[in-house]
Amino acid sequence: MTNEKSGCNDPHCGIHGGLLTRGRQFIGTVTDAKAQKTATIEWSRKHFIPKFERYEIRRSRVKVHNPDCVSAKKGDKVMIGETRPISKTKAFVILKQVGRDVDYLQREEALDRVDLSKRKKTEEEEQ
């Protein structure tokens, strides 16, 4: 998905810049991309609880560097790689876009609809 032929001028780019990746790599969904060159990535994992012999779903969220050549948006599925600390909270960089997370977008849309209906009810009660 990324256009590797067109170079970018970002020194923190994991593709075109001099930033080396090391350590762990994850695939997650972009949940927030409002900050400049920063995105929040989230992914779910299953954790086993021995006492109840069941699994629970836990999620991890990290702040990552979002280079201009990738420019991932909310709902995109991306691959991220660990790197040296770029800032106080960022130690990962987006390597490439994998696709769109349709399930995440549908959940967000459903939550928006519920919020809208709650607002309408409160406005009707006030009148």
Backbone as CSV, one residue per row, in Angstrom:
resi,resn,N_x,N_y,N_z,CA_x,CA_y,CA_z,C_x,C_y,C_z
1,MET,0.800,-1.191,0.000,0.000,0.000,0.000,0.850,1.266,0.000
2,THR,2.045,1.205,0.609,2.868,2.410,0.628,3.597,2.565,-0.683
3,ASN,3.792,3.792,-1.085,4.476,4.097,-2.331,5.956,4.291,-2.032
4,GLU,6.769,3.249,-2.206,8.167,3.297,-1.831,9.029,4.044,-2.848
5,LYS,8.517,4.308,-4.043,9.308,5.014,-5.054,9.426,6.496,-4.711
6,SER,8.353,7.068,-4.171,8.413,8.486,-3.822,8.984,8.613,-2.418
7,GLY,10.182,9.156,-2.314,10.820,9.304,-1.020,10.211,10.440,-0.232
8,CYS,10.260,10.336,1.072,9.774,11.416,1.912,10.962,12.032,2.650
9,ASN,10.775,13.222,3.169,11.854,13.937,3.823,11.871,13.725,5.330
10,ASP,11.042,12.823,5.833,10.938,12.601,7.270,12.115,11.749,7.758
11,PRO,12.956,12.246,8.674,14.083,11.442,9.157,13.652,10.280,10.040
12,HIS,12.410,10.322,10.562,11.912,9.245,11.415,11.081,8.222,10.653
13,CYS,11.095,8.271,9.338,10.349,7.316,8.521,11.036,5.962,8.585
14,GLY,10.245,4.899,8.773,10.809,3.562,8.844,11.169,2.991,7.481
15,ILE,10.715,3.645,6.390,10.972,3.156,5.039,12.069,3.980,4.370
16,HIS,11.912,5.316,4.392,12.827,6.190,3.657,13.867,6.863,4.538
17,GLY,13.596,7.010,5.825,14.502,7.708,6.727,15.603,6.808,7.245
18,GLY,16.407,7.340,8.119,17.521,6.579,8.682,17.167,5.860,9.968
19,LEU,15.880,5.705,10.265,15.441,5.080,11.497,15.415,3.566,11.338
20,LEU,16.148,2.862,12.182,16.201,1.405,12.126,15.165,0.810,13.071
21,THR,14.499,-0.240,12.624,13.547,-0.934,13.481,14.227,-2.141,14.095
22,ARG,13.793,-2.458,15.302,14.354,-3.588,16.028,13.267,-4.104,16.945
23,GLY,13.447,-5.275,17.460,12.511,-5.783,18.458,11.204,-6.278,17.878
24,ARG,10.122,-5.896,18.499,8.814,-6.462,18.212,8.088,-5.748,17.082
25,GLN,7.233,-6.508,16.398,6.366,-5.967,15.352,4.943,-6.431,15.628
26,PHE,3.987,-5.552,15.374,2.583,-5.851,15.613,1.753,-5.396,14.431
27,ILE,0.538,-5.966,14.323,-0.455,-5.490,13.372,-1.647,-5.029,14.191
28,GLY,-2.057,-3.776,13.992,-3.144,-3.205,14.770,-3.966,-2.237,13.960
29,THR,-4.947,-1.641,14.620,-5.874,-0.719,13.986,-5.624,0.695,14.492
30,VAL,-5.662,1.655,13.589,-5.497,3.057,13.963,-6.798,3.526,14.602
31,THR,-6.721,3.951,15.875,-7.908,4.437,16.565,-7.948,5.953,16.643
32,ASP,-6.792,6.609,16.460,-6.749,8.063,16.514,-5.558,8.538,15.697
33,ALA,-5.789,9.496,14.806,-4.709,10.040,13.986,-4.838,11.556,13.878
34,LYS,-5.253,12.192,14.973,-5.492,13.633,14.944,-4.215,14.440,15.140
35,ALA,-3.273,13.909,15.925,-2.044,14.653,16.192,-1.146,14.651,14.957
36,GLN,-0.250,15.620,14.903,0.627,15.762,13.748,1.696,14.667,13.776
37,LYS,1.717,13.821,12.743,2.674,12.724,12.579,2.642,11.725,13.729
38,THR,1.500,11.607,14.410,1.347,10.659,15.509,-0.006,9.976,15.368
39,ALA,-0.035,8.683,15.668,-1.283,7.929,15.646,-1.319,7.008,16.857
40,THR,-2.522,6.608,17.247,-2.692,5.634,18.316,-3.141,4.331,17.674
41,ILE,-2.415,3.264,17.990,-2.711,1.939,17.428,-3.199,1.041,18.556
42,GLU,-4.194,0.217,18.246,-4.754,-0.697,19.235,-4.860,-2.094,18.635
43,TRP,-4.558,-3.109,19.445,-4.770,-4.487,19.026,-5.218,-5.305,20.219
44,SER,-6.002,-6.356,19.953,-6.551,-7.209,21.000,-5.776,-8.509,21.078
45,ARG,-5.772,-9.080,22.281,-5.109,-10.366,22.501,-5.910,-11.134,23.542
46,LYS,-5.772,-12.435,23.555,-6.492,-13.261,24.518,-5.554,-13.665,25.649
47,HIS,-6.045,-13.535,26.885,-5.269,-13.880,28.075,-6.009,-14.979,28.831
48,PHE,-5.326,-16.072,29.141,-5.946,-17.217,29.802,-5.969,-17.001,31.303
49,ILE,-7.134,-17.261,31.935,-7.270,-17.187,33.389,-7.402,-18.617,33.904
50,PRO,-6.358,-19.151,34.568,-6.361,-20.558,34.970,-7.476,-20.928,35.960
51,LYS,-7.803,-20.030,36.884,-8.811,-20.327,37.900,-10.159,-20.658,37.272
52,PHE,-10.547,-19.898,36.263,-11.846,-20.094,35.623,-11.753,-20.874,34.325
53,GLU,-10.557,-21.219,33.901,-10.316,-21.957,32.660,-11.021,-21.279,31.477
54,ARG,-10.883,-19.980,31.417,-11.495,-19.185,30.358,-10.483,-18.153,29.860
55,TYR,-10.796,-17.582,28.725,-9.974,-16.514,28.165,-10.690,-15.178,28.331
56,GLU,-9.907,-14.126,28.526,-10.453,-12.783,28.490,-9.714,-12.005,27.410
57,ILE,-10.408,-11.042,26.829,-9.799,-10.239,25.768,-9.198,-8.993,26.398
58,ARG,-7.915,-8.801,26.181,-7.228,-7.598,26.629,-6.771,-6.840,25.398
59,ARG,-6.577,-5.542,25.573,-6.131,-4.763,24.433,-4.911,-3.939,24.822
60,SER,-4.088,-3.692,23.824,-2.894,-2.873,24.003,-3.010,-1.657,23.107
61,ARG,-2.573,-0.508,23.632,-2.585,0.737,22.862,-1.210,1.379,22.949
62,VAL,-0.689,1.801,21.822,0.596,2.502,21.790,0.495,3.707,20.858
63,LYS,1.304,4.712,21.159,1.459,5.870,20.273,2.576,5.544,19.298
64,VAL,2.356,5.822,18.025,3.345,5.504,16.993,3.584,6.716,16.102
65,HIS,4.733,6.725,15.450,5.050,7.775,14.482,4.364,7.432,13.159
66,ASN,3.649,8.408,12.614,2.894,8.233,11.373,3.553,9.094,10.293
67,PRO,4.487,8.523,9.493,5.183,9.339,8.493,4.245,9.836,7.390
68,ASP,4.685,10.889,6.703,3.862,11.482,5.641,3.637,10.516,4.479
69,CYS,4.609,9.667,4.192,4.457,8.761,3.050,3.423,7.665,3.325
70,VAL,3.151,7.358,4.596,2.130,6.366,4.941,0.806,7.064,5.212
71,SER,0.810,8.090,6.059,-0.355,8.886,6.456,-1.592,8.012,6.691
72,ALA,-1.504,7.128,7.675,-2.609,6.238,8.033,-3.731,7.045,8.670
73,LYS,-4.961,6.640,8.397,-6.133,7.317,8.928,-6.886,6.375,9.858
74,LYS,-7.850,6.932,10.575,-8.631,6.164,11.536,-9.329,4.997,10.827
75,GLY,-9.173,3.793,11.378,-9.783,2.606,10.796,-8.847,1.795,9.926
76,ASP,-7.647,2.302,9.635,-6.683,1.554,8.827,-6.016,0.469,9.662
77,LYS,-5.743,-0.648,9.023,-4.987,-1.722,9.664,-3.541,-1.557,9.213
78,VAL,-2.600,-1.466,10.175,-1.210,-1.164,9.863,-0.263,-2.118,10.576
79,MET,0.949,-2.228,10.023,2.024,-2.972,10.675,2.968,-1.956,11.294
80,ILE,3.295,-2.159,12.581,4.194,-1.244,13.273,5.418,-2.006,13.751
81,GLY,6.526,-1.297,13.883,7.766,-1.891,14.347,8.378,-1.064,15.458
82,GLU,9.029,-1.737,16.391,9.669,-1.051,17.511,10.966,-0.404,17.038
83,THR,11.273,0.744,17.612,12.471,1.480,17.254,12.986,2.201,18.495
84,ARG,14.023,2.983,18.337,14.511,3.776,19.473,13.450,4.806,19.841
85,PRO,13.473,5.335,21.046,12.470,6.333,21.419,12.554,7.588,20.540
86,ILE,11.427,7.941,19.929,11.355,9.127,19.080,10.971,10.332,19.930
87,SER,10.098,10.129,20.913,9.704,11.177,21.845,9.384,10.509,23.176
88,LYS,8.759,11.257,24.076,8.461,10.727,25.403,7.549,9.500,25.347
89,THR,6.589,9.507,24.433,5.610,8.426,24.373,5.730,7.537,23.139
90,LYS,6.527,7.935,22.145,6.591,7.179,20.889,7.880,6.375,20.788
91,ALA,7.744,5.060,20.649,8.885,4.186,20.414,8.571,3.178,19.306
92,PHE,7.514,3.445,18.537,7.124,2.592,17.417,6.923,3.471,16.199
93,VAL,7.030,2.874,15.010,6.809,3.589,13.767,5.955,2.706,12.849
94,ILE,5.062,3.335,12.066,4.238,2.587,11.117,5.105,2.208,9.928
95,LEU,5.143,0.913,9.627,5.954,0.421,8.513,5.162,0.359,7.214
96,LYS,3.901,-0.117,7.292,3.085,-0.178,6.078,1.619,-0.344,6.445
97,GLN,0.761,-0.006,5.497,-0.670,-0.216,5.651,-1.009,-1.610,5.146
98,VAL,-1.798,-2.330,5.944,-2.199,-3.680,5.562,-3.571,-3.658,4.897
99,GLY,-4.437,-2.761,5.337,-5.785,-2.675,4.760,-6.669,-1.816,5.634
100,ARG,-8.000,-2.037,5.547,-8.975,-1.319,6.374,-9.615,-2.307,7.327
101,ASP,-9.860,-1.885,8.565,-10.538,-2.713,9.553,-12.020,-2.359,9.529
102,VAL,-12.788,-3.138,8.791,-14.204,-2.853,8.588,-14.982,-3.030,9.892
103,ASP,-14.624,-4.020,10.708,-15.327,-4.259,11.971,-15.199,-3.052,12.899
104,TYR,-14.021,-2.490,12.984,-13.798,-1.324,13.840,-14.648,-0.142,13.370
105,LEU,-14.689,0.083,12.067,-15.473,1.197,11.525,-16.962,1.014,11.800
106,GLN,-17.467,-0.224,11.721,-18.871,-0.488,11.993,-19.203,-0.260,13.469
107,ARG,-18.281,-0.663,14.378,-18.494,-0.430,15.812,-18.540,1.068,16.111
108,GLU,-17.631,1.824,15.518,-17.601,3.268,15.733,-18.884,3.926,15.218
109,GLU,-19.369,3.471,14.070,-20.595,4.024,13.502,-21.796,3.719,14.392
110,ALA,-21.849,2.504,14.945,-22.945,2.124,15.835,-22.918,2.965,17.111
111,LEU,-21.732,3.210,17.661,-21.626,4.050,18.853,-22.068,5.479,18.576
112,ASP,-21.750,5.985,17.405,-22.175,7.329,17.026,-23.692,7.425,16.934
113,ARG,-24.320,6.368,16.391,-25.772,6.356,16.280,-26.423,6.345,17.662
114,VAL,-25.863,5.571,18.593,-26.411,5.501,19.948,-26.271,6.862,20.634
115,ASP,-25.124,7.512,20.490,-24.932,8.830,21.080,-25.919,9.840,20.511
116,LEU,-26.167,9.767,19.227,-27.096,10.682,18.581,-28.513,10.482,19.108
117,SER,-28.927,9.224,19.275,-30.274,8.958,19.780,-30.413,9.410,21.239
118,LYS,-29.347,9.282,22.040,-29.404,9.750,23.433,-29.525,11.266,23.487
119,ARG,-28.820,11.963,22.606,-28.912,13.423,22.558,-30.317,13.873,22.193
120,LYS,-30.944,13.192,21.225,-32.296,13.544,20.811,-33.283,13.362,21.964
121,LYS,-33.114,12.267,22.730,-34.018,12.016,23.864,-33.864,13.096,24.926
122,THR,-32.638,13.488,25.230,-32.440,14.526,26.250,-32.982,15.871,25.781
123,GLU,-32.866,16.175,24.488,-33.420,17.430,23.961,-34.952,17.422,24.037
124,GLU,-35.576,16.287,23.766,-37.036,16.183,23.830,-37.519,16.320,25.260
125,GLU,-36.779,15.774,26.238,-37.173,15.866,27.637,-37.034,17.298,28.147
126,GLU,-36.085,18.047,27.653,-35.887,19.422,28.078,-37.019,20.326,27.597
127,GLN,-37.622,20.007,26.475,-38.691,20.837,25.907,-39.985,20.556,26.522
